[in-house]
């Protein structure tokens, strides 16, 4: 059985926290470049140029792309043939976040209690999702989630009779209501099915799928294209000043559900949609 020491997990999470905040993923940057080249509204084009300039400054000067460096969400895929030694994996992840945010000079945005609002001063605890998979690998995906976009996310327990039209209408309405608040162009993560919490988790996990990769199911692949087209016709545009590009992508994930249910969650992400991963 393969052993992984928690020191590797701490170092990996620390590194990923910094890199996710400093360096944008290539698929996101390439889509923004494409949107900029295709934009014929001067204000929209200039905003996209400014976004690309900000991305380059962040990379070249090793500074965060955004002042809101997010609450850290971590997706962990644990191979069933590995043994984690030297301590507790949750403590290791949080220690990695603590070190990453301190040494990377990243803003600490987490409060200890949702009502008392006292800052934890190290951006912990992280939100951690565990998944046991086959094999002897440990995959860590770190995605810092800013709350300008997180606050625009919604979930709705639709009735089965609402059908596909109800699903489409809800997703479009969420984006309309969000307007300029989540710093468009956005990425729209959608979770359909499961239960209340499963749909929400799927919508967040959908955001870490590369935006140049569509759903493997042809029906949902076409739905992603259809929704993206409709969202971009809303005319909200970059930063809400109008233009062709309100969203860079719509990523949909699904799961079986109960005969009486049709849960739909929409998790909106800003144009940087930060995430980095490593496999140990």
C-alpha positions in Angstrom: 0.0 0.0 0.0 1.3 3.4 -1.0 2.0 5.9 1.9 1.6 9.6 1.6 3.0 11.8 4.4 0.9 14.8 5.4 3.9 17.0 4.9 3.4 16.5 1.1 -0.2 17.4 1.5 0.6 20.6 3.4 3.2 21.7 0.9 0.9 20.9 -2.1 -2.1 22.8 -0.7 0.2 25.7 0.2 1.5 25.9 -3.4 -1.9 25.5 -5.0 -3.4 28.3 -2.9 -0.8 30.7 -4.1 -0.8 29.5 -7.7 -4.6 29.6 -8.0 -4.6 33.2 -7.0 -1.6 34.3 -9.1 -2.0 32.4 -12.3 -5.1 32.0 -14.4 -5.8 28.6 -16.2 -5.0 28.6 -19.9 -8.5 27.6 -21.0 -10.0 30.6 -19.2 -7.4 33.0 -20.6 -7.7 31.7 -24.1 -11.5 32.1 -24.0 -11.1 35.7 -22.8 -8.7 36.4 -25.6 -11.2 35.0 -28.1 -14.0 37.1 -26.6 -11.9 40.2 -26.8 -11.0 39.6 -30.5 -14.7 39.1 -31.3 -16.1 41.9 -29.3 -17.3 44.9 -31.4 -18.6 47.1 -28.5 -15.7 49.4 -27.7 -16.4 49.6 -23.9 -16.7 45.8 -23.7 -13.5 45.3 -25.7 -11.6 47.7 -23.6 -12.7 46.0 -20.4 -11.6 42.6 -21.7 -8.2 44.2 -22.7 -7.9 45.5 -19.1 -8.8 42.0 -17.7 -6.0 40.5 -19.9 -3.6 43.2 -18.8 -4.4 42.4 -15.1 -3.9 38.7 -15.8 -0.4 39.4 -17.2 0.5 41.8 -14.3 -0.5 39.1 -11.8 1.6 36.5 -13.5 4.7 38.7 -14.1 4.7 40.3 -10.6 3.4 37.4 -8.6 0.4 39.2 -7.1 -3.2 38.1 -6.8 -5.5 38.6 -9.8 -8.2 39.9 -7.4 -8.3 41.5 -4.0 -10.9 38.9 -2.9 -8.6 35.9 -2.7 -11.6 33.8 -1.7 -12.7 31.1 0.7 -10.7 27.9 -0.1 -12.7 25.0 -1.4 -10.8 21.7 -1.8 -11.8 18.7 -3.8 -9.9 15.6 -2.6 -9.9 12.3 -4.6 -8.4 9.6 -2.3 -7.3 6.4 -3.9 -8.4 3.4 -1.8 -5.0 1.9 -2.1 -3.1 4.7 -0.3 -2.4 5.3 3.4 -2.0 8.8 4.7 0.5 8.9 7.5 1.9 11.5 9.9 -1.4 13.1 10.9 -4.9 14.0 10.0 -5.7 14.9 6.4 -8.1 17.7 7.3 -5.6 19.3 9.6 -3.0 19.0 6.8 -5.2 20.8 4.3 -6.0 23.6 6.7 -2.3 24.0 7.5 -1.5 24.2 3.8 -4.1 26.9 3.5 -2.8 28.8 6.5 0.8 28.7 5.2 -0.2 29.6 1.6 -2.3 32.6 2.6 0.3 33.9 5.0 3.4 33.5 2.9 1.6 34.4 -0.4 0.3 37.7 1.1 -3.3 36.7 0.3 -6.2 38.4 1.9 -7.7 36.6 4.9 -11.5 36.6 4.3 -12.9 33.9 6.6 -14.8 34.7 9.8 -15.0 32.2 12.6 -18.8 32.5 13.2 -21.3 33.6 10.5 -23.1 35.9 13.1 -20.2 37.2 15.3 -18.0 37.9 12.2 -14.6 37.6 13.9 -11.9 36.9 11.4 -9.8 33.7 11.8 -6.8 35.7 10.5 -5.4 32.8 8.4 -8.3 32.1 5.9 -9.1 28.7 7.5 -11.0 26.5 7.7 -11.2 25.4 4.1 -14.4 23.7 2.7 -13.3 20.2 1.9 -15.1 17.6 -0.2 -13.8 14.0 -0.1 -14.2 11.3 -2.7 -12.9 7.8 -2.4 -11.8 6.4 -5.8 -9.9 3.4 -7.0 -6.1 3.4 -7.4 -3.1 4.6 -5.4 -3.2 8.4 -6.2 -4.3 11.4 -4.2 -5.7 14.2 -6.3 -6.0 17.7 -4.7 -7.9 20.5 -6.4 -7.8 23.9 -4.7 -10.4 26.4 -5.8 -10.5 29.8 -3.9 -14.1 31.1 -4.3 -14.7 34.8 -4.1 -18.0 35.9 -2.7 -18.9 38.5 -5.3 -19.8 35.6 -7.5 -20.7 33.1 -4.7 -23.4 35.5 -3.4 -25.1 35.4 -6.8 -25.5 31.6 -6.7 -28.9 30.0 -6.2 -30.6 26.6 -5.8 -34.2 25.7 -6.5 -36.2 22.5 -5.9 -38.2 22.4 -9.1 -41.1 20.0 -9.7 -40.6 17.2 -12.2 -43.5 18.7 -14.2 -41.4 21.9 -14.6 -39.2 19.9 -17.0 -36.4 21.1 -19.2 -38.1 24.5 -19.8 -38.2 25.1 -16.0 -34.5 24.2 -15.7 -33.6 26.6 -18.5 -35.7 29.4 -17.2 -34.2 29.1 -13.7 -30.6 29.2 -14.9 -31.2 32.2 -17.2 -33.1 34.0 -14.4 -30.2 33.5 -12.0 -27.8 35.1 -14.4 -30.2 38.0 -15.1 -30.6 38.7 -11.4 -26.8 38.5 -10.9 -26.2 41.1 -13.6 -22.8 42.8 -13.2 -22.3 41.7 -9.6 -20.2 38.6 -10.2 -17.6 40.5 -12.4 -18.6 39.1 -15.8 -17.7 37.5 -18.1 -18.7 34.6 -15.8 -18.5 30.8 -15.8 -21.8 29.2 -14.9 -21.7 25.9 -13.0 -24.9 23.9 -13.0 -25.8 20.9 -11.0 -29.0 19.0 -11.9 -30.4 16.1 -9.9 -29.5 14.3 -6.8 -30.7 15.9 -3.6 -30.6 19.5 -2.3 -26.9 19.4 -1.2 -25.8 17.1 -4.1 -27.0 19.6 -6.7 -25.1 22.4 -5.0 -21.9 20.5 -4.8 -22.1 19.4 -8.4 -22.6 23.0 -9.5 -19.4 24.0 -7.7 -17.5 21.0 -9.0 -18.7 21.9 -12.5 -16.6 25.1 -12.3 -13.3 23.2 -12.2 -14.0 21.3 -15.4 -12.0 23.0 -18.3 -14.3 25.3 -20.1 -13.2 24.0 -23.5 -14.5 20.5 -22.5 -18.2 19.9 -22.9 -20.4 17.4 -21.1 -19.9 13.8 -22.4 -23.7 13.4 -22.7 -24.8 14.8 -26.1 -28.1 16.1 -24.6 -26.4 18.1 -21.9 -23.6 19.1 -24.3 -26.2 20.8 -26.5 -27.9 22.3 -23.5 -24.6 23.9 -22.4 -24.2 25.5 -25.9 -27.9 26.6 -25.9 -27.7 28.2 -22.5 -24.4 29.9 -23.3 -25.9 31.4 -26.4 -29.0 32.7 -24.5 -27.0 34.1 -21.7 -24.7 36.0 -24.0 -27.8 37.4 -25.8 -28.8 39.1 -22.5 -26.3 41.8 -23.3 -24.9 42.2 -19.7 -21.4 42.0 -21.1 -18.0 42.4 -19.5 -18.3 44.0 -16.0 -22.0 44.7 -16.9 -21.3 47.5 -19.4 -22.8 45.6 -22.4 -21.3 43.5 -25.1 -21.3 40.0 -26.6 -19.8 38.1 -23.8 -21.7 37.8 -20.5 -20.5 34.2 -19.9 -17.4 32.2 -21.1 -19.0 28.8 -20.6 -21.9 26.9 -19.0 -20.7 23.6 -17.4 -23.5 21.2 -16.4 -23.1 18.1 -14.1 -26.0 15.7 -13.4 -26.9 12.9 -11.0 -29.9 10.5 -10.7 -32.7 11.9 -8.5 -36.0 11.0 -6.8 -39.1 10.5 -8.8 -40.7 13.5 -7.0 -37.7 15.9 -7.4 -35.8 18.1 -9.9 -33.1 20.0 -7.9 -31.2 22.6 -9.9 -28.3 24.6 -8.5 -26.4 27.4 -10.2 -23.0 28.4 -8.9 -21.6 31.4 -10.6 -17.9 32.2 -10.9 -16.2 35.4 -12.0 -13.9 35.6 -15.1 -10.8 34.2 -13.3 -12.6 31.0 -12.0 -9.5 30.1 -9.9 -8.5 26.5 -9.6 -5.3 24.4 -9.6 -4.7 20.7 -9.0 -1.9 18.2 -8.3 -1.8 14.4 -8.2 0.4 12.8 -5.5 
